[in-house]
Amino acid sequence: MKSVSYDSHLKVCQNKDWAIHKRECTALQEWAKAAPSPELFVPSDAVRCLGRLMWSRQKKGPDSTWRLKTREIDAMQSHRASLQESSFELHTHLSHALVRYLGIGSSEELVQFGSSSPRDLVDIISRFVTNTFSITTPTLTPIGASVSPTIALINHSCEPNAVVVFPRASETPSTHEPLMQVIALRNIEPEEEILTSYIDTTLPKALRQSSLKETYNFECSCPLCASMVGPDPRESVFCPKTCGGTCPAPTDESDVCRCVKCGAVVKNADAILDAVGVGQEGLDKATALQFKDPVKAKQLTTNLIPILTSSGLTPSSHPLLGLIRLHQSLLVESLPSPITQEALDDAIRAATRSNTGLAAVLQYGHPVRGIALAELGKLLAVDEPTPRESATPAEAALLYPPSGPSRLKLAYQTLVRARNELLVGFGTVNEGGQVGKDVRENIVALEKEIGVWKQGVKNVLEDTPKLARKP
Ligand SMILES: C[S@@+](CC[C@H](N)C(=O)[O-])C[C@H]1O[C@@H](n2cnc3c(N)ncnc32)[C@H](O)[C@@H]1O
């Protein structure tokens, strides 16, 4: 049997957790016994988090902390009375799973959790769905669910002025869990509302709106959703006459699209619509296969990206950006050992396209941009297994990624940009989070390497005339 233990200095946490842990441990064992397949041995993060909420409601006695927490959670917004039909399935599924996890056999048994009826249970589920945050690693991979009644007071905008992150604060010893923080992405004026984004804002308006409606039950009227100005880079195609401008991508409602710069008309609207449809389907499939069958997922992204690119979509457009980002992570995950120049260069090209796309749709300092730039910078800084023989300057200018000293210089510049953005997105007080601190170390190491290289060149230059003078 596998076991996890608390560090000696985390005894306080262990004692605090104990009351709930006793119940959770039994519930997890019972759940695993009834699981139809090994992938379902552990309930979802949502069910586990809801289980903890219910056990904390069940906890009676003089412990005022639990009472306070329960009161705060009960004060959070619920949409029970106005649930969208599209979210019935999610709520029903969560209710069934929760009841099974808690081992509740009848509605009378709900009373011990402070709920008198299934209606109360739907309220709890709705509060949970409406107010939960994903817990993320320092590189923004979701690893769990969390409820913070205070942070849940913050409303949504697709153009947020703040973000919720979990940076490892500089004064926190590395063994402690990083805390949830709200970081301002720009100066926020007194009386100005603090707004975060609940969803992926790289998605086009229709998808953002449907996701907000389904999960949070409101229609967003933020400046980005209300904006009618110019094509949205999330759904745009390059000018068919390659004038440098872009055109709004065709949609089912409107297939007459013109370049905003030169007015040229997009002729292949149907082909673009088809490519977007196929791309969306492929992205869903590849995302589902990402961990189960990464080879197949990579095959899908490899085949689909050229189709969408040749239809004219810009790299910031949906679903091309999603495919490029997934492709990059699949390439990085499958880098061979020892690494080959070809695999490394492929990963760098994909990371560069991801960054180009993200820069067009996310504001400066957004944590996702910072992390993506750091990934690109780190890839560029990897020692080249077989650097290219020096080409002429004209040839070299056409080759990407560059090789040799130019590559080192680009790695350095990219990491500096990454650090500046990470300081914004994860907070200067947190030194840009764990990734910000790692990047700073990479920059220092590169400065030394570039310094050594420059010194080497200087030495060669100084020695060359003397050597040339030799008979
Ligand atoms: C996490 S809560 C935010 C706090 C909530 N407004 C409250 O008073 O408790 C999310 C809910 O707030 C509302 N909400 C958040 N942002 C909104 C927005 N931009 N426009 C309209 N309603 C919004 C929606 O009802 C949503 O389900």
Ligand as a Chemical Component Dictionary entry (heavy atoms), coordinates in Angstrom:
data_LIG
# 
_chem_comp.id                   LIG 
_chem_comp.type                 NON-POLYMER 
_chem_comp.pdbx_formal_charge   0 
_chem_comp.three_letter_code    LIG 
# 
loop_
_chem_comp_atom.comp_id 
_chem_comp_atom.atom_id 
_chem_comp_atom.alt_atom_id 
_chem_comp_atom.type_symbol 
_chem_comp_atom.charge 
_chem_comp_atom.model_Cartn_x 
_chem_comp_atom.model_Cartn_y 
_chem_comp_atom.model_Cartn_z 
_chem_comp_atom.pdbx_ordinal 
LIG C1  C1  C 0  -17.623 33.953 -8.327  1  
LIG S1  S1  S 1  -19.176 34.740 -8.254  2  
LIG C2  C2  C 0  -18.750 36.416 -8.175  3  
LIG C3  C3  C 0  -19.349 37.109 -7.013  4  
LIG C4  C4  C 0  -20.835 37.332 -7.123  5  
LIG N1  N1  N 0  -21.123 38.468 -7.988  6  
LIG C5  C5  C 0  -21.452 37.596 -5.734  7  
LIG O1  O1  O 0  -22.021 38.647 -5.544  8  
LIG O2  O2  O -1 -21.320 36.707 -4.888  9  
LIG C6  C6  C 0  -19.721 34.436 -9.870  10 
LIG C7  C7  C 0  -21.101 34.912 -10.179 11 
LIG O3  O3  O 0  -21.147 36.333 -10.188 12 
LIG C8  C8  C 0  -21.892 36.814 -11.293 13 
LIG N2  N2  N 0  -20.994 37.527 -12.205 14 
LIG C9  C9  C 0  -19.638 37.490 -12.218 15 
LIG N3  N3  N 0  -19.124 38.291 -13.156 16 
LIG C10 C10 C 0  -20.161 38.850 -13.795 17 
LIG C11 C11 C 0  -20.263 39.758 -14.888 18 
LIG N4  N4  N 0  -19.192 40.241 -15.520 19 
LIG N5  N5  N 0  -21.515 40.113 -15.281 20 
LIG C12 C12 C 0  -22.610 39.613 -14.672 21 
LIG N6  N6  N 0  -22.580 38.754 -13.628 22 
LIG C13 C13 C 0  -21.374 38.363 -13.193 23 
LIG C14 C14 C 0  -22.508 35.604 -11.973 24 
LIG O4  O4  O 0  -23.765 35.364 -11.448 25 
LIG C15 C15 C 0  -21.554 34.490 -11.552 26 
LIG O5  O5  O 0  -22.160 33.219 -11.535 27 
# 
loop_
_chem_comp_bond.comp_id 
_chem_comp_bond.atom_id_1 
_chem_comp_bond.atom_id_2 
_chem_comp_bond.value_order 
_chem_comp_bond.pdbx_ordinal 
LIG C1  S1  SING 1  
LIG S1  C2  SING 2  
LIG S1  C6  SING 3  
LIG C2  C3  SING 4  
LIG C3  C4  SING 5  
LIG C4  N1  SING 6  
LIG C4  C5  SING 7  
LIG C5  O1  DOUB 8  
LIG C5  O2  SING 9  
LIG C6  C7  SING 10 
LIG C7  O3  SING 11 
LIG C7  C15 SING 12 
LIG O3  C8  SING 13 
LIG C8  N2  SING 14 
LIG C8  C14 SING 15 
LIG N2  C9  SING 16 
LIG N2  C13 SING 17 
LIG C9  N3  DOUB 18 
LIG N3  C10 SING 19 
LIG C10 C11 SING 20 
LIG C10 C13 DOUB 21 
LIG C11 N4  SING 22 
LIG C11 N5  DOUB 23 
LIG N5  C12 SING 24 
LIG C12 N6  DOUB 25 
LIG N6  C13 SING 26 
LIG C14 O4  SING 27 
LIG C14 C15 SING 28 
LIG C15 O5  SING 29 
# 
